[in-house]
Amino acid sequence: MLLISCPYCGERPEEEFAFGGDASVVPPNGAGEGAPVGTETFADYLYLRDNPKGRHREHWIHRYGCQRWIEVERDTVTHEIHAVRVAGEGK
Ligand SMILES: [Zn+2]
């Protein structure tokens, strides 16, 4: 069983969590705080994603626990988890 170490709750089974997407991409308008961008630029941000091999930063939510967002650094090939931190705290 794969365990994810939630920064708030400690080690919990993977089944309690839900994948929330790529944590390495930043909205082109700075999450609403920057200058407006065109529809095409924003659509690219929403829909174009790399599918990397190896270590990758992902957002996960502890759906059946504290319901908080966390950032998981996971190897997309081996599924090994290298780091878990509070979402938004960066590297
Ligand atoms: Zn939690």
PDB file of the backbone (N, CA, C, O) and the ligand in Angstrom, with CONECT records:
HET     ZN  A 101       1
ATOM      1  N   MET A   1       0.846  -1.185   0.000  1.00  0.00           N
ATOM      2  CA  MET A   1       0.000   0.000   0.000  1.00  0.00           C
ATOM      3  C   MET A   1       0.885   1.239   0.000  1.00  0.00           C
ATOM      4  O   MET A   1       1.830   1.352   0.780  1.00  0.00           O
ATOM      5  N   LEU A   2       0.554   2.160  -0.890  1.00  0.00           N
ATOM      6  CA  LEU A   2       1.301   3.410  -0.973  1.00  0.00           C
ATOM      7  C   LEU A   2       0.800   4.371   0.100  1.00  0.00           C
ATOM      8  O   LEU A   2      -0.402   4.605   0.228  1.00  0.00           O
ATOM      9  N   LEU A   3       1.738   4.925   0.867  1.00  0.00           N
ATOM     10  CA  LEU A   3       1.393   5.892   1.903  1.00  0.00           C
ATOM     11  C   LEU A   3       1.875   7.272   1.476  1.00  0.00           C
ATOM     12  O   LEU A   3       2.975   7.417   0.944  1.00  0.00           O
ATOM     13  N   ILE A   4       1.051   8.277   1.711  1.00  0.00           N
ATOM     14  CA  ILE A   4       1.429   9.662   1.470  1.00  0.00           C
ATOM     15  C   ILE A   4       1.458  10.352   2.828  1.00  0.00           C
ATOM     16  O   ILE A   4       0.511  10.253   3.608  1.00  0.00           O
ATOM     17  N   SER A   5       2.554  11.052   3.099  1.00  0.00           N
ATOM     18  CA  SER A   5       2.722  11.718   4.383  1.00  0.00           C
ATOM     19  C   SER A   5       2.136  13.122   4.311  1.00  0.00           C
ATOM     20  O   SER A   5       2.812  14.063   3.896  1.00  0.00           O
ATOM     21  N   CYS A   6       0.891  13.257   4.713  1.00  0.00           N
ATOM     22  CA  CYS A   6       0.230  14.570   4.720  1.00  0.00           C
ATOM     23  C   CYS A   6       0.933  15.458   5.755  1.00  0.00           C
ATOM     24  O   CYS A   6       1.148  15.022   6.886  1.00  0.00           O
ATOM     25  N   PRO A   7       1.295  16.702   5.386  1.00  0.00           N
ATOM     26  CA  PRO A   7       1.970  17.589   6.348  1.00  0.00           C
ATOM     27  C   PRO A   7       1.097  17.912   7.558  1.00  0.00           C
ATOM     28  O   PRO A   7       1.608  18.337   8.593  1.00  0.00           O
ATOM     29  N   TYR A   8      -0.202  17.716   7.437  1.00  0.00           N
ATOM     30  CA  TYR A   8      -1.122  18.048   8.534  1.00  0.00           C
ATOM     31  C   TYR A   8      -1.513  16.816   9.347  1.00  0.00           C
ATOM     32  O   TYR A   8      -1.711  16.911  10.558  1.00  0.00           O
ATOM     33  N   CYS A   9      -1.627  15.650   8.684  1.00  0.00           N
ATOM     34  CA  CYS A   9      -2.204  14.467   9.320  1.00  0.00           C
ATOM     35  C   CYS A   9      -1.210  13.322   9.538  1.00  0.00           C
ATOM     36  O   CYS A   9      -1.488  12.402  10.307  1.00  0.00           O
ATOM     37  N   GLY A  10      -0.057  13.371   8.868  1.00  0.00           N
ATOM     38  CA  GLY A  10       0.875  12.251   8.938  1.00  0.00           C
ATOM     39  C   GLY A  10       0.597  11.256   7.822  1.00  0.00           C
ATOM     40  O   GLY A  10      -0.125  11.560   6.872  1.00  0.00           O
ATOM     41  N   GLU A  11       1.177  10.060   7.944  1.00  0.00           N
ATOM     42  CA  GLU A  11       1.064   9.064   6.881  1.00  0.00           C
ATOM     43  C   GLU A  11      -0.359   8.538   6.768  1.00  0.00           C
ATOM     44  O   GLU A  11      -0.978   8.131   7.751  1.00  0.00           O
ATOM     45  N   ARG A  12      -0.854   8.562   5.538  1.00  0.00           N
ATOM     46  CA  ARG A  12      -2.205   8.066   5.255  1.00  0.00           C
ATOM     47  C   ARG A  12      -2.166   7.298   3.938  1.00  0.00           C
ATOM     48  O   ARG A  12      -1.315   7.563   3.089  1.00  0.00           O
ATOM     49  N   PRO A  13      -3.091   6.343   3.763  1.00  0.00           N
ATOM     50  CA  PRO A  13      -3.118   5.580   2.506  1.00  0.00           C
ATOM     51  C   PRO A  13      -3.475   6.490   1.324  1.00  0.00           C
ATOM     52  O   PRO A  13      -4.246   7.441   1.454  1.00  0.00           O
ATOM     53  N   GLU A  14      -2.894   6.166   0.182  1.00  0.00           N
ATOM     54  CA  GLU A  14      -3.104   6.936  -1.054  1.00  0.00           C
ATOM     55  C   GLU A  14      -4.583   7.114  -1.380  1.00  0.00           C
ATOM     56  O   GLU A  14      -4.981   8.139  -1.934  1.00  0.00           O
ATOM     57  N   GLU A  15      -5.403   6.110  -1.032  1.00  0.00           N
ATOM     58  CA  GLU A  15      -6.820   6.150  -1.381  1.00  0.00           C
ATOM     59  C   GLU A  15      -7.555   7.332  -0.756  1.00  0.00           C
ATOM     60  O   GLU A  15      -8.642   7.690  -1.210  1.00  0.00           O
ATOM     61  N   GLU A  16      -6.966   7.952   0.299  1.00  0.00           N
ATOM     62  CA  GLU A  16      -7.611   9.105   0.925  1.00  0.00           C
ATOM     63  C   GLU A  16      -7.382  10.388   0.131  1.00  0.00           C
ATOM     64  O   GLU A  16      -8.002  11.412   0.416  1.00  0.00           O
ATOM     65  N   PHE A  17      -6.490  10.336  -0.871  1.00  0.00           N
ATOM     66  CA  PHE A  17      -6.098  11.539  -1.593  1.00  0.00           C
ATOM     67  C   PHE A  17      -6.641  11.528  -3.013  1.00  0.00           C
ATOM     68  O   PHE A  17      -6.947  10.472  -3.566  1.00  0.00           O
ATOM     69  N   ALA A  18      -6.755  12.713  -3.592  1.00  0.00           N
ATOM     70  CA  ALA A  18      -7.163  12.840  -4.991  1.00  0.00           C
ATOM     71  C   ALA A  18      -6.159  13.738  -5.713  1.00  0.00           C
ATOM     72  O   ALA A  18      -5.712  14.756  -5.184  1.00  0.00           O
ATOM     73  N   PHE A  19      -5.823  13.333  -6.928  1.00  0.00           N
ATOM     74  CA  PHE A  19      -4.875  14.077  -7.753  1.00  0.00           C
ATOM     75  C   PHE A  19      -5.489  15.410  -8.168  1.00  0.00           C
ATOM     76  O   PHE A  19      -6.667  15.483  -8.519  1.00  0.00           O
ATOM     77  N   GLY A  20      -4.673  16.462  -8.122  1.00  0.00           N
ATOM     78  CA  GLY A  20      -5.190  17.790  -8.447  1.00  0.00           C
ATOM     79  C   GLY A  20      -4.466  18.501  -9.558  1.00  0.00           C
ATOM     80  O   GLY A  20      -4.761  19.660  -9.847  1.00  0.00           O
ATOM     81  N   GLY A  21      -3.510  17.822 -10.195  1.00  0.00           N
ATOM     82  CA  GLY A  21      -2.872  18.439 -11.348  1.00  0.00           C
ATOM     83  C   GLY A  21      -1.426  18.833 -11.129  1.00  0.00           C
ATOM     84  O   GLY A  21      -0.860  18.677 -10.047  1.00  0.00           O
ATOM     85  N   ASP A  22      -0.859  19.345 -12.197  1.00  0.00           N
ATOM     86  CA  ASP A  22       0.554  19.739 -12.256  1.00  0.00           C
ATOM     87  C   ASP A  22       0.805  20.945 -11.340  1.00  0.00           C
ATOM     88  O   ASP A  22       0.133  21.969 -11.464  1.00  0.00           O
ATOM     89  N   ALA A  23       1.763  20.824 -10.431  1.00  0.00           N
ATOM     90  CA  ALA A  23       2.069  21.928  -9.518  1.00  0.00           C
ATOM     91  C   ALA A  23       3.156  22.841 -10.056  1.00  0.00           C
ATOM     92  O   ALA A  23       3.501  23.837  -9.421  1.00  0.00           O
ATOM     93  N   SER A  24       3.696  22.512 -11.218  1.00  0.00           N
ATOM     94  CA  SER A  24       4.814  23.309 -11.723  1.00  0.00           C
ATOM     95  C   SER A  24       4.366  24.434 -12.653  1.00  0.00           C
ATOM     96  O   SER A  24       5.160  25.313 -12.990  1.00  0.00           O
ATOM     97  N   VAL A  25       3.105  24.412 -13.069  1.00  0.00           N
ATOM     98  CA  VAL A  25       2.639  25.467 -13.969  1.00  0.00           C
ATOM     99  C   VAL A  25       2.056  26.633 -13.175  1.00  0.00           C
ATOM    100  O   VAL A  25       1.433  26.442 -12.131  1.00  0.00           O
ATOM    101  N   VAL A  26       2.266  27.820 -13.680  1.00  0.00           N
ATOM    102  CA  VAL A  26       1.790  29.037 -13.021  1.00  0.00           C
ATOM    103  C   VAL A  26       0.830  29.738 -13.974  1.00  0.00           C
ATOM    104  O   VAL A  26       1.136  29.861 -15.160  1.00  0.00           O
ATOM    105  N   PRO A  27      -0.314  30.197 -13.497  1.00  0.00           N
ATOM    106  CA  PRO A  27      -1.250  30.889 -14.390  1.00  0.00           C
ATOM    107  C   PRO A  27      -0.574  32.069 -15.086  1.00  0.00           C
ATOM    108  O   PRO A  27       0.200  32.786 -14.453  1.00  0.00           O
ATOM    109  N   PRO A  28      -0.851  32.287 -16.387  1.00  0.00           N
ATOM    110  CA  PRO A  28      -0.166  33.335 -17.140  1.00  0.00           C
ATOM    111  C   PRO A  28      -0.492  34.735 -16.643  1.00  0.00           C
ATOM    112  O   PRO A  28       0.243  35.676 -16.945  1.00  0.00           O
ATOM    113  N   ASN A  29      -1.565  34.896 -15.895  1.00  0.00           N
ATOM    114  CA  ASN A  29      -1.892  36.219 -15.358  1.00  0.00           C
ATOM    115  C   ASN A  29      -1.590  36.289 -13.862  1.00  0.00           C
ATOM    116  O   ASN A  29      -2.132  37.140 -13.157  1.00  0.00           O
ATOM    117  N   GLY A  30      -0.737  35.408 -13.386  1.00  0.00           N
ATOM    118  CA  GLY A  30      -0.357  35.435 -11.976  1.00  0.00           C
ATOM    119  C   GLY A  30      -1.522  35.185 -11.044  1.00  0.00           C
ATOM    120  O   GLY A  30      -1.644  35.854 -10.018  1.00  0.00           O
ATOM    121  N   ALA A  31      -2.390  34.225 -11.383  1.00  0.00           N
ATOM    122  CA  ALA A  31      -3.560  33.870 -10.568  1.00  0.00           C
ATOM    123  C   ALA A  31      -4.477  35.072 -10.361  1.00  0.00           C
ATOM    124  O   ALA A  31      -5.021  35.274  -9.276  1.00  0.00           O
ATOM    125  N   GLY A  32      -4.636  35.863 -11.416  1.00  0.00           N
ATOM    126  CA  GLY A  32      -5.572  36.983 -11.356  1.00  0.00           C
ATOM    127  C   GLY A  32      -4.970  38.283 -10.860  1.00  0.00           C
ATOM    128  O   GLY A  32      -5.647  39.310 -10.848  1.00  0.00           O
ATOM    129  N   GLU A  33      -3.715  38.258 -10.452  1.00  0.00           N
ATOM    130  CA  GLU A  33      -3.099  39.469  -9.908  1.00  0.00           C
ATOM    131  C   GLU A  33      -2.252  40.199 -10.937  1.00  0.00           C
ATOM    132  O   GLU A  33      -1.795  41.314 -10.687  1.00  0.00           O
ATOM    133  N   GLY A  34      -2.037  39.576 -12.096  1.00  0.00           N
ATOM    134  CA  GLY A  34      -1.238  40.207 -13.138  1.00  0.00           C
ATOM    135  C   GLY A  34      -2.113  40.806 -14.218  1.00  0.00           C
ATOM    136  O   GLY A  34      -3.330  40.911 -14.070  1.00  0.00           O
ATOM    137  N   ALA A  35      -1.472  41.198 -15.304  1.00  0.00           N
ATOM    138  CA  ALA A  35      -2.198  41.781 -16.428  1.00  0.00           C
ATOM    139  C   ALA A  35      -3.052  40.713 -17.107  1.00  0.00           C
ATOM    140  O   ALA A  35      -2.648  39.552 -17.165  1.00  0.00           O
ATOM    141  N   PRO A  36      -4.220  41.084 -17.618  1.00  0.00           N
ATOM    142  CA  PRO A  36      -5.060  40.124 -18.349  1.00  0.00           C
ATOM    143  C   PRO A  36      -4.315  39.543 -19.545  1.00  0.00           C
ATOM    144  O   PRO A  36      -3.463  40.203 -20.141  1.00  0.00           O
ATOM    145  N   VAL A  37      -4.646  38.304 -19.887  1.00  0.00           N
ATOM    146  CA  VAL A  37      -4.035  37.661 -21.048  1.00  0.00           C
ATOM    147  C   VAL A  37      -5.138  37.264 -22.018  1.00  0.00           C
ATOM    148  O   VAL A  37      -6.310  37.202 -21.645  1.00  0.00           O
ATOM    149  N   GLY A  38      -4.759  36.996 -23.260  1.00  0.00           N
ATOM    150  CA  GLY A  38      -5.720  36.618 -24.283  1.00  0.00           C
ATOM    151  C   GLY A  38      -6.286  35.225 -24.057  1.00  0.00           C
ATOM    152  O   GLY A  38      -5.735  34.424 -23.302  1.00  0.00           O
ATOM    153  N   THR A  39      -7.390  34.959 -24.724  1.00  0.00           N
ATOM    154  CA  THR A  39      -8.073  33.668 -24.602  1.00  0.00           C
ATOM    155  C   THR A  39      -7.162  32.514 -25.009  1.00  0.00           C
ATOM    156  O   THR A  39      -7.131  31.475 -24.350  1.00  0.00           O
ATOM    157  N   GLU A  40      -6.418  32.708 -26.108  1.00  0.00           N
ATOM    158  CA  GLU A  40      -5.560  31.619 -26.584  1.00  0.00           C
ATOM    159  C   GLU A  40      -4.465  31.290 -25.568  1.00  0.00           C
ATOM    160  O   GLU A  40      -4.174  30.121 -25.314  1.00  0.00           O
ATOM    161  N   THR A  41      -3.867  32.326 -24.995  1.00  0.00           N
ATOM    162  CA  THR A  41      -2.814  32.116 -23.984  1.00  0.00           C
ATOM    163  C   THR A  41      -3.379  31.381 -22.766  1.00  0.00           C
ATOM    164  O   THR A  41      -2.744  30.476 -22.223  1.00  0.00           O
ATOM    165  N   PHE A  42      -4.578  31.783 -22.349  1.00  0.00           N
ATOM    166  CA  PHE A  42      -5.165  31.148 -21.177  1.00  0.00           C
ATOM    167  C   PHE A  42      -5.599  29.715 -21.480  1.00  0.00           C
ATOM    168  O   PHE A  42      -5.485  28.837 -20.625  1.00  0.00           O
ATOM    169  N   ALA A  43      -6.092  29.478 -22.686  1.00  0.00           N
ATOM    170  CA  ALA A  43      -6.482  28.123 -23.082  1.00  0.00           C
ATOM    171  C   ALA A  43      -5.257  27.202 -23.112  1.00  0.00           C
ATOM    172  O   ALA A  43      -5.334  26.040 -22.712  1.00  0.00           O
ATOM    173  N   ASP A  44      -4.131  27.733 -23.589  1.00  0.00           N
ATOM    174  CA  ASP A  44      -2.894  26.936 -23.586  1.00  0.00           C
ATOM    175  C   ASP A  44      -2.520  26.550 -22.161  1.00  0.00           C
ATOM    176  O   ASP A  44      -2.130  25.412 -21.897  1.00  0.00           O
ATOM    177  N   TYR A  45      -2.644  27.517 -21.237  1.00  0.00           N
ATOM    178  CA  TYR A  45      -2.342  27.245 -19.827  1.00  0.00           C
ATOM    179  C   TYR A  45      -3.266  26.157 -19.275  1.00  0.00           C
ATOM    180  O   TYR A  45      -2.821  25.277 -18.539  1.00  0.00           O
ATOM    181  N   LEU A  46      -4.542  26.218 -19.630  1.00  0.00           N
ATOM    182  CA  LEU A  46      -5.516  25.261 -19.097  1.00  0.00           C
ATOM    183  C   LEU A  46      -5.339  23.855 -19.659  1.00  0.00           C
ATOM    184  O   LEU A  46      -5.469  22.871 -18.931  1.00  0.00           O
ATOM    185  N   TYR A  47      -5.037  23.761 -20.971  1.00  0.00           N
ATOM    186  CA  TYR A  47      -5.156  22.462 -21.629  1.00  0.00           C
ATOM    187  C   TYR A  47      -3.846  21.825 -22.085  1.00  0.00           C
ATOM    188  O   TYR A  47      -3.782  20.607 -22.247  1.00  0.00           O
ATOM    189  N   LEU A  48      -2.804  22.626 -22.293  1.00  0.00           N
ATOM    190  CA  LEU A  48      -1.552  22.042 -22.776  1.00  0.00           C
ATOM    191  C   LEU A  48      -0.685  21.653 -21.587  1.00  0.00           C
ATOM    192  O   LEU A  48      -0.277  22.499 -20.792  1.00  0.00           O
ATOM    193  N   ARG A  49      -0.411  20.352 -21.480  1.00  0.00           N
ATOM    194  CA  ARG A  49       0.412  19.864 -20.376  1.00  0.00           C
ATOM    195  C   ARG A  49       1.475  18.915 -20.920  1.00  0.00           C
ATOM    196  O   ARG A  49       1.235  18.130 -21.838  1.00  0.00           O
ATOM    197  N   ASP A  50       2.644  19.016 -20.324  1.00  0.00           N
ATOM    198  CA  ASP A  50       3.676  18.036 -20.627  1.00  0.00           C
ATOM    199  C   ASP A  50       3.317  16.735 -19.925  1.00  0.00           C
ATOM    200  O   ASP A  50       2.526  16.727 -18.982  1.00  0.00           O
ATOM    201  N   ASN A  51       3.890  15.658 -20.380  1.00  0.00           N
ATOM    202  CA  ASN A  51       3.698  14.362 -19.737  1.00  0.00           C
ATOM    203  C   ASN A  51       5.080  13.808 -19.398  1.00  0.00           C
ATOM    204  O   ASN A  51       5.570  12.883 -20.045  1.00  0.00           O
ATOM    205  N   PRO A  52       5.700  14.394 -18.369  1.00  0.00           N
ATOM    206  CA  PRO A  52       7.121  14.118 -18.128  1.00  0.00           C
ATOM    207  C   PRO A  52       7.370  12.740 -17.514  1.00  0.00           C
ATOM    208  O   PRO A  52       6.531  12.188 -16.802  1.00  0.00           O
ATOM    209  N   LYS A  53       8.543  12.213 -17.814  1.00  0.00           N
ATOM    210  CA  LYS A  53       9.027  11.013 -17.138  1.00  0.00           C
ATOM    211  C   LYS A  53       9.949  11.462 -16.015  1.00  0.00           C
ATOM    212  O   LYS A  53      10.741  12.389 -16.187  1.00  0.00           O
ATOM    213  N   GLY A  54       9.845  10.810 -14.874  1.00  0.00           N
ATOM    214  CA  GLY A  54      10.742  11.130 -13.776  1.00  0.00           C
ATOM    215  C   GLY A  54      10.049  11.990 -12.725  1.00  0.00           C
ATOM    216  O   GLY A  54       8.824  11.998 -12.604  1.00  0.00           O
ATOM    217  N   ARG A  55      10.880  12.718 -11.964  1.00  0.00           N
ATOM    218  CA  ARG A  55      10.348  13.511 -10.858  1.00  0.00           C
ATOM    219  C   ARG A  55       9.458  14.638 -11.355  1.00  0.00           C
ATOM    220  O   ARG A  55       9.777  15.327 -12.324  1.00  0.00           O
ATOM    221  N   HIS A  56       8.344  14.809 -10.674  1.00  0.00           N
ATOM    222  CA  HIS A  56       7.368  15.788 -11.084  1.00  0.00           C
ATOM    223  C   HIS A  56       6.640  16.309  -9.847  1.00  0.00           C
ATOM    224  O   HIS A  56       6.377  15.548  -8.917  1.00  0.00           O
ATOM    225  N   ARG A  57       6.315  17.599  -9.832  1.00  0.00           N
ATOM    226  CA  ARG A  57       5.572  18.199  -8.710  1.00  0.00           C
ATOM    227  C   ARG A  57       4.084  18.209  -9.047  1.00  0.00           C
ATOM    228  O   ARG A  57       3.670  18.683 -10.105  1.00  0.00           O
ATOM    229  N   GLU A  58       3.298  17.677  -8.125  1.00  0.00           N
ATOM    230  CA  GLU A  58       1.858  17.568  -8.361  1.00  0.00           C
ATOM    231  C   GLU A  58       1.073  18.090  -7.163  1.00  0.00           C
ATOM    232  O   GLU A  58       1.521  18.013  -6.019  1.00  0.00           O
ATOM    233  N   HIS A  59      -0.110  18.623  -7.460  1.00  0.00           N
ATOM    234  CA  HIS A  59      -1.035  18.983  -6.384  1.00  0.00           C
ATOM    235  C   HIS A  59      -1.921  17.779  -6.084  1.00  0.00           C
ATOM    236  O   HIS A  59      -2.410  17.110  -6.995  1.00  0.00           O
ATOM    237  N   TRP A  60      -2.118  17.515  -4.810  1.00  0.00           N
ATOM    238  CA  TRP A  60      -3.052  16.490  -4.359  1.00  0.00           C
ATOM    239  C   TRP A  60      -3.886  17.104  -3.245  1.00  0.00           C
ATOM    240  O   TRP A  60      -3.426  18.000  -2.537  1.00  0.00           O
ATOM    241  N   ILE A  61      -5.101  16.625  -3.095  1.00  0.00           N
ATOM    242  CA  ILE A  61      -5.945  17.076  -1.985  1.00  0.00           C
ATOM    243  C   ILE A  61      -6.222  15.880  -1.087  1.00  0.00           C
ATOM    244  O   ILE A  61      -6.504  14.780  -1.563  1.00  0.00           O
ATOM    245  N   HIS A  62      -6.137  16.111   0.218  1.00  0.00           N
ATOM    246  CA  HIS A  62      -6.421  15.043   1.193  1.00  0.00           C
ATOM    247  C   HIS A  62      -7.942  14.984   1.379  1.00  0.00           C
ATOM    248  O   HIS A  62      -8.486  15.436   2.387  1.00  0.00           O
ATOM    249  N   ARG A  63      -8.597  14.416   0.379  1.00  0.00           N
ATOM    250  CA  ARG A  63     -10.058  14.454   0.269  1.00  0.00           C
ATOM    251  C   ARG A  63     -10.752  13.840   1.477  1.00  0.00           C
ATOM    252  O   ARG A  63     -11.701  14.420   2.004  1.00  0.00           O
ATOM    253  N   TYR A  64     -10.294  12.678   1.922  1.00  0.00           N
ATOM    254  CA  TYR A  64     -10.968  11.996   3.027  1.00  0.00           C
ATOM    255  C   TYR A  64     -10.199  12.165   4.329  1.00  0.00           C
ATOM    256  O   TYR A  64     -10.247  11.306   5.209  1.00  0.00           O
ATOM    257  N   GLY A  65      -9.482  13.293   4.441  1.00  0.00           N
ATOM    258  CA  GLY A  65      -8.751  13.622   5.668  1.00  0.00           C
ATOM    259  C   GLY A  65      -9.020  15.074   6.000  1.00  0.00           C
ATOM    260  O   GLY A  65     -10.161  15.468   6.244  1.00  0.00           O
ATOM    261  N   CYS A  66      -7.959  15.868   6.007  1.00  0.00           N
ATOM    262  CA  CYS A  66      -8.074  17.274   6.385  1.00  0.00           C
ATOM    263  C   CYS A  66      -8.644  18.150   5.274  1.00  0.00           C
ATOM    264  O   CYS A  66      -8.966  19.315   5.508  1.00  0.00           O
ATOM    265  N   GLN A  67      -8.773  17.596   4.060  1.00  0.00           N
ATOM    266  CA  GLN A  67      -9.298  18.315   2.898  1.00  0.00           C
ATOM    267  C   GLN A  67      -8.434  19.522   2.521  1.00  0.00           C
ATOM    268  O   GLN A  67      -8.938  20.500   1.969  1.00  0.00           O
ATOM    269  N   ARG A  68      -7.145  19.452   2.819  1.00  0.00           N
ATOM    270  CA  ARG A  68      -6.230  20.523   2.434  1.00  0.00           C
ATOM    271  C   ARG A  68      -5.411  20.094   1.223  1.00  0.00           C
ATOM    272  O   ARG A  68      -5.199  18.905   0.981  1.00  0.00           O
ATOM    273  N   TRP A  69      -4.953  21.099   0.462  1.00  0.00           N
ATOM    274  CA  TRP A  69      -4.104  20.848  -0.696  1.00  0.00           C
ATOM    275  C   TRP A  69      -2.662  20.674  -0.264  1.00  0.00           C
ATOM    276  O   TRP A  69      -2.168  21.407   0.592  1.00  0.00           O
ATOM    277  N   ILE A  70      -1.996  19.713  -0.853  1.00  0.00           N
ATOM    278  CA  ILE A  70      -0.578  19.485  -0.599  1.00  0.00           C
ATOM    279  C   ILE A  70       0.142  19.376  -1.942  1.00  0.00           C
ATOM    280  O   ILE A  70      -0.482  19.185  -2.986  1.00  0.00           O
ATOM    281  N   GLU A  71       1.463  19.502  -1.891  1.00  0.00           N
ATOM    282  CA  GLU A  71       2.263  19.328  -3.103  1.00  0.00           C
ATOM    283  C   GLU A  71       3.135  18.094  -2.922  1.00  0.00           C
ATOM    284  O   GLU A  71       3.872  17.981  -1.943  1.00  0.00           O
ATOM    285  N   VAL A  72       3.045  17.181  -3.864  1.00  0.00           N
ATOM    286  CA  VAL A  72       3.771  15.914  -3.798  1.00  0.00           C
ATOM    287  C   VAL A  72       4.787  15.875  -4.939  1.00  0.00           C
ATOM    288  O   VAL A  72       4.443  16.093  -6.101  1.00  0.00           O
ATOM    289  N   GLU A  73       6.027  15.598  -4.593  1.00  0.00           N
ATOM    290  CA  GLU A  73       7.056  15.403  -5.620  1.00  0.00           C
ATOM    291  C   GLU A  73       7.191  13.903  -5.827  1.00  0.00           C
ATOM    292  O   GLU A  73       7.669  13.178  -4.954  1.00  0.00           O
ATOM    293  N   ARG A  74       6.754  13.447  -7.017  1.00  0.00           N
ATOM    294  CA  ARG A  74       6.620  12.015  -7.273  1.00  0.00           C
ATOM    295  C   ARG A  74       7.321  11.665  -8.572  1.00  0.00           C
ATOM    296  O   ARG A  74       7.355  12.459  -9.512  1.00  0.00           O
ATOM    297  N   ASP A  75       7.878  10.464  -8.608  1.00  0.00           N
ATOM    298  CA  ASP A  75       8.471   9.951  -9.843  1.00  0.00           C
ATOM    299  C   ASP A  75       7.354   9.302 -10.650  1.00  0.00           C
ATOM    300  O   ASP A  75       6.715   8.358 -10.186  1.00  0.00           O
ATOM    301  N   THR A  76       7.120   9.811 -11.865  1.00  0.00           N
ATOM    302  CA  THR A  76       5.999   9.320 -12.665  1.00  0.00           C
ATOM    303  C   THR A  76       6.270   7.940 -13.260  1.00  0.00           C
ATOM    304  O   THR A  76       5.363   7.325 -13.822  1.00  0.00           O
ATOM    305  N   VAL A  77       7.485   7.452 -13.149  1.00  0.00           N
ATOM    306  CA  VAL A  77       7.813   6.117 -13.659  1.00  0.00           C
ATOM    307  C   VAL A  77       7.706   5.085 -12.533  1.00  0.00           C
ATOM    308  O   VAL A  77       7.046   4.057 -12.687  1.00  0.00           O
ATOM    309  N   THR A  78       8.356   5.365 -11.408  1.00  0.00           N
ATOM    310  CA  THR A  78       8.385   4.397 -10.308  1.00  0.00           C
ATOM    311  C   THR A  78       7.277   4.637  -9.285  1.00  0.00           C
ATOM    312  O   THR A  78       7.006   3.769  -8.455  1.00  0.00           O
ATOM    313  N   HIS A  79       6.633   5.806  -9.334  1.00  0.00           N
ATOM    314  CA  HIS A  79       5.598   6.245  -8.386  1.00  0.00           C
ATOM    315  C   HIS A  79       6.171   6.500  -6.992  1.00  0.00           C
ATOM    316  O   HIS A  79       5.418   6.714  -6.043  1.00  0.00           O
ATOM    317  N   GLU A  80       7.498   6.478  -6.866  1.00  0.00           N
ATOM    318  CA  GLU A  80       8.118   6.775  -5.582  1.00  0.00           C
ATOM    319  C   GLU A  80       7.892   8.240  -5.227  1.00  0.00           C
ATOM    320  O   GLU A  80       8.025   9.120  -6.078  1.00  0.00           O
ATOM    321  N   ILE A  81       7.553   8.495  -3.975  1.00  0.00           N
ATOM    322  CA  ILE A  81       7.333   9.860  -3.511  1.00  0.00           C
ATOM    323  C   ILE A  81       8.607  10.358  -2.845  1.00  0.00           C
ATOM    324  O   ILE A  81       9.116   9.736  -1.913  1.00  0.00           O
ATOM    325  N   HIS A  82       9.122  11.497  -3.336  1.00  0.00           N
ATOM    326  CA  HIS A  82      10.380  12.038  -2.838  1.00  0.00           C
ATOM    327  C   HIS A  82      10.170  13.135  -1.793  1.00  0.00           C
ATOM    328  O   HIS A  82      11.002  13.307  -0.902  1.00  0.00           O
ATOM    329  N   ALA A  83       9.076  13.871  -1.894  1.00  0.00           N
ATOM    330  CA  ALA A  83       8.829  14.953  -0.936  1.00  0.00           C
ATOM    331  C   ALA A  83       7.343  15.281  -0.904  1.00  0.00           C
ATOM    332  O   ALA A  83       6.640  15.131  -1.903  1.00  0.00           O
ATOM    333  N   VAL A  84       6.883  15.725   0.242  1.00  0.00           N
ATOM    334  CA  VAL A  84       5.514  16.217   0.399  1.00  0.00           C
ATOM    335  C   VAL A  84       5.588  17.496   1.205  1.00  0.00           C
ATOM    336  O   VAL A  84       6.266  17.547   2.232  1.00  0.00           O
ATOM    337  N   ARG A  85       4.894  18.535   0.746  1.00  0.00           N
ATOM    338  CA  ARG A  85       4.905  19.800   1.473  1.00  0.00           C
ATOM    339  C   ARG A  85       3.531  20.446   1.364  1.00  0.00           C
ATOM    340  O   ARG A  85       2.680  20.019   0.585  1.00  0.00           O
ATOM    341  N   VAL A  86       3.341  21.480   2.163  1.00  0.00           N
ATOM    342  CA  VAL A  86       2.111  22.268   2.089  1.00  0.00           C
ATOM    343  C   VAL A  86       2.058  22.935   0.717  1.00  0.00           C
ATOM    344  O   VAL A  86       3.060  23.499   0.277  1.00  0.00           O
ATOM    345  N   ALA A  87       0.931  22.885   0.039  1.00  0.00           N
ATOM    346  CA  ALA A  87       0.803  23.501  -1.288  1.00  0.00           C
ATOM    347  C   ALA A  87       1.115  24.976  -1.218  1.00  0.00           C
ATOM    348  O   ALA A  87       0.669  25.676  -0.308  1.00  0.00           O
ATOM    349  N   GLY A  88       1.889  25.450  -2.191  1.00  0.00           N
ATOM    350  CA  GLY A  88       2.222  26.860  -2.265  1.00  0.00           C
ATOM    351  C   GLY A  88       3.489  27.242  -1.553  1.00  0.00           C
ATOM    352  O   GLY A  88       3.911  28.396  -1.620  1.00  0.00           O
ATOM    353  N   GLU A  89       4.108  26.301  -0.871  1.00  0.00           N
ATOM    354  CA  GLU A  89       5.355  26.616  -0.156  1.00  0.00           C
ATOM    355  C   GLU A  89       6.577  26.490  -1.042  1.00  0.00           C
ATOM    356  O   GLU A  89       7.690  26.764  -0.592  1.00  0.00           O
ATOM    357  N   GLY A  90       6.402  26.084  -2.287  1.00  0.00           N
ATOM    358  CA  GLY A  90       7.518  25.995  -3.235  1.00  0.00           C
ATOM    359  C   GLY A  90       8.472  24.888  -2.884  1.00  0.00           C
ATOM    360  O   GLY A  90       8.156  23.990  -2.104  1.00  0.00           O
ATOM    361  N   LYS A  91       9.675  24.968  -3.487  1.00  0.00           N
ATOM    362  CA  LYS A  91      10.651  23.898  -3.307  1.00  0.00           C
ATOM    363  C   LYS A  91      11.356  24.024  -1.974  1.00  0.00           C
ATOM    364  O   LYS A  91      12.216  23.205  -1.651  1.00  0.00           O
TER     365      LYS A  91
HETATM  366 ZN    ZN A 101      -4.297  15.683   5.723  1.00  0.00          ZN2+
END
